[in-house]
Amino acid sequence: MLSETAAGFGELHYPLFLELLERHKPHGFVTLEAVDEERMAEAARFVREGRAAARTR
């Protein structure tokens, strides 16, 4: 069964996803969906830091 969750809290392999995003669509957007207000800052930081790390690989 699939369920939505905030970035960094699910099973998606984000390091690989963000590396591929940077390689193939470096100006692509990542949206934060299914994120409640108390996790928004943490999810946004997770994505920002993950994209920055992917750019250095």
Summary of the structure (lengths in Angstrom):
residues: 57
radius of gyration: 11.5
end to end distance: 32.7
largest distance: 34.4
contacts: 120
relative contact order: 0.26
helix: 53%
strand: 0%
